[in-house]
Amino acid sequence: MIELLAPAGDFERLKFAFLYGADAVYFGGQNYSLRANAKNFSNEEINDATKYAHSLNKKVYVTVNIVFHDENLDGLKDYLIYLNEINVDGIIASDIVVLKLIKDLKLKVKVILSTQASTLNSFTAQFYKSFGVDQIVLAREALTKDIKAIKEKTGLELECFVHGAMCMSISGKCILSSFMTGRDSNRGGCAQICRWVFNEDKTPFTMTPKDLNMIENIKEMIDLGVTTFKVEGRMRSIYYISTVILCYRRIIDKILNNTLTEEDKNYYLKVLNKVANRESAPQFFKKDPSYQDQYYNLRDEESNQDFLGIVKSYDEKEKIAIIEERNFFKKGDVIEFFGPNTDTFTYTINEIYDEKNNLIDKANMPKMIIKLKVDTPLKENDLLRVKIN
């Protein structure tokens, strides 16, 4: 069973991830998670999210993946018991203290080893399997031969990141944030020092990798035995999550149906390269990355303004779409509508109406409600974006 796994920084992102094709989501609670700056979920929200996911026949995995110091252990046992009692589908952990507690308490949840454990060889994988681990999120640095050996020698379920940010240190082991800001990246406080601009002899430089993009390698990963394909980005927008998940959903489905073409791959690669403000590359997998897969010099990372709005409703009789605007657009712009059950189509904006049916020339206020006459039927939570050329 192939699983597409999406990040969920809050309940809205969770809903869009499921709507746009994710089989499961992962998120953190308000403690013990490596994304301390995300909104994260209270215990009650985790319960609600689990019930919601299960109502859709989907799954939720909760991250308990910080590196624990003694002061972080308070409440851990009760928290793990709580997650088990509300029937979350799995716990993602890296510290042996969490793995041992799950085992000692005889909890029935699936145990997933976090990428923070930096698993790159079959001996390490076998050790964690003996500790009760059911599935391993391999280090982002895993090469083809590493994945093949681990699968053949352990039989474990394997999970790999396929899209999103990379770390300049091995799978999140960076301590620059601690040294330079006092924020511990291994306890959720990464300040992304590698993206800072440094000056040496008046020559500015950075140390950050380009983002990960594995769309060219999904078929080979399936053949190697990878069963869960994971997207990074608990702090990303609903537009980013929806777009990335939909691309990988359609790529995976076409591979499984044996209908994927080079034209498909080129199109989805074009979409993925537009959705973020950073360049992407396959990084590891085939070979170690080169200087071309990194940002060593200054780079342009302007905020992406392609996300134009969300369809709130559609009147089939009047052919009117009610839109919640997210970025500026105006009369005459050529845009695209897309959604999980709506084929992407191009649309030229000829008339824009406000909520009171007044004709206006532009939508220029975040979250303003406008109306467009659209002949092609739309569905709630379809999205609008700048046309991809």
Summary of the structure (lengths in Angstrom):
residues: 389
radius of gyration: 22.0
end to end distance: 34.6
largest distance: 68.0
contacts: 1265
relative contact order: 0.11
helix: 33%
strand: 27%
